[in-house]
Amino acid sequence: MTGYNPPPSEAYPPQWGQQPPPGQYPQYPQPDQYPQADQYQQPGQYQQPGQYQQPGQGGYYQPNPYPQPAPGYGPGQPVGPGAYASWAQRVGAYLIDTLPQIVVFGLFGAILRGPAVALLAILWLASLGWVIYNRWIQGGRTGQSLGKKTLNIRLVSEVTGQPIGPAMALARDLCHFVDGIICYVGFLFPLWDAKRQTLADKIVHTVVVPA
């Protein structure tokens, strides 16, 4: 009686050290087929910092869309003695800006009757037009009215460090009412305030800085 001969599909696995018949068992890599130590990437072959792709070169990386803070005097900026315009500079600039109105009011107080009153009214309207142009239009767009330009100082937003525009310049002058309603103490705030701001400056978030 002959023994049982299993078909090829039921053949026993090969013994240790024997090669399996071709096609029956998966071929695993032999020890000499693994990569050697000298085949791995050497330290000098790694990409250097200067070789990384720059923003916008590959199409998948976009630069930061948020604008960088404008240079100037904003939150987080150091506050020092020379960071803001002095109280004397601010007073001098204000007197230069309002000099036409001071002259008109002086003349109006000296001449209360007669045809000169009509002339003074015209002069007062002309001085008002000068204030509108000098302090609100020119000063709002550039940060420098005639008085501020003369004393080399500039009005800017404490958030952006840029000029505040005509509308905000007008709003700031209207807010000076708060400075005057408390016995004009608000105008003295720059003498002790860290950012040398009046109350109007604090309301509209402005600072006066060296130009």
Secondary structure, DSSP 4 states (H G I P E B T S, - for coil): -PPP---GGGPPPPPTTPPPPTTTS--PPPGGGSPPGGGSPPGGGSPPGGGSPPTTSSSS-----SPPPPSSS-TT----TTSS--HHHHHHHHHHHTHHHHHHHHHHHH--SSTHHHHHHHHHHHHHHHHIIIIIIIHHHHS--HHHHHTTEEEEETTTSS--HHHHHHHHHHHHHHHHHTTTGGGGGGGT-TT---HHHHHHTEEEEE-
